[in-house]
Structure formats: C-alpha cells, structure tokens
Amino acid sequence: MKTALIPLEPHDTPVSIRDRMAWAKSKRILLVWPRRGRPQVRPFDLTLFWRQARLQGADLALVTKDPAMRQAARALGISTFPKPQTAQDDPWQTPSRLSLPAPRRLPLRQMRQQLPVLPHLQALPGRLIVFSLGVLALFSVVWALASLFFPNLFS
C-alpha cells in the first residue's frame, strides 16, 4: 500500500504539519520525527493529526524515539515505529475512532421552569405590545435611512 512519508523539521508547528498532511494523497501517512531537534509538537497535537488523517480517509503512524510521543500515540491507538523501513514492512494499528466523552444533555425543560416568570410578557396583550414596539422601531429606522439617502422621496 502506498505510504506518504512526511519528514518533520525542528521548526515545524502543528499547523504546518497538518497542512503538509492535507497534501498527502495516499491511504497511509507516516510522520517521521527528526533525529536532531524536536518539532514544536505536544502530545495533545497527535489528536489533531489523527483527526486530520481521518478526514482524509487515511491511517496515521509515527516514526519517533521520543518516549512522550510514543506513549501519547499508544494511548490514541496510533502505530509507532523505530525506522521508516519498519513502518513499510509491519502492519499498522487502525483505531476505528477516538474515544471522547459522551456529550452532556442539558435538562432544558427544568431550566426553563426555573426562570422567573414575567406575567405582563406572558399574557397576550403584553406580547402584542412588545411586538408592535419592535415593528414600530424597525419602520422608524427604515424611514430615517430612506430620508437620509433619498431626501427628495419624502418632500
């Protein structure tokens, strides 16, 4: 299977790495850390790289000896290799999805019941008065702008 080999430089940032990943047109992306120096990448950035690869429909793997990056990659299910040649020969782990916490569902009905009730806005006459004031304000703004831009229209 064709693999896009992306050698990283010590001056690379997560944004530049994701941009280079976006240009890769293969089903496997291999990020190769430099032997000297270290790119400006935190372990959290691996999540962003993994998502970028998933958006492209590709698998992601790393070639690094940095223990923090290897541990973070292992926690995400991303394959790590000691050399690029090993990455070509050995099979890759393919995590199906990232485990994120379930979204919280807010009890909106209970929150709405706890709001203070304004009786004059709940009744129909109060609502009609507020609506009428809003329409009147809109018409006055339109009239002011029309008289400003078209002074001969109202004379």
Secondary structure, DSSP 4 states (H G I P E B T S, - for coil): --EEEEE--TT--HHHHHHHHHT--SSEEEEE--SSS--S--TTHHHHHHHHHHHHT-EEEEE---HHHHHHHHHHT-EEESSHHHHHHSPPP--SS---PPPPPP-HHHHHHHSPP-HHHHSHHHHHHHHHHHHHHHHHHHHHHHHHH-GGGG-
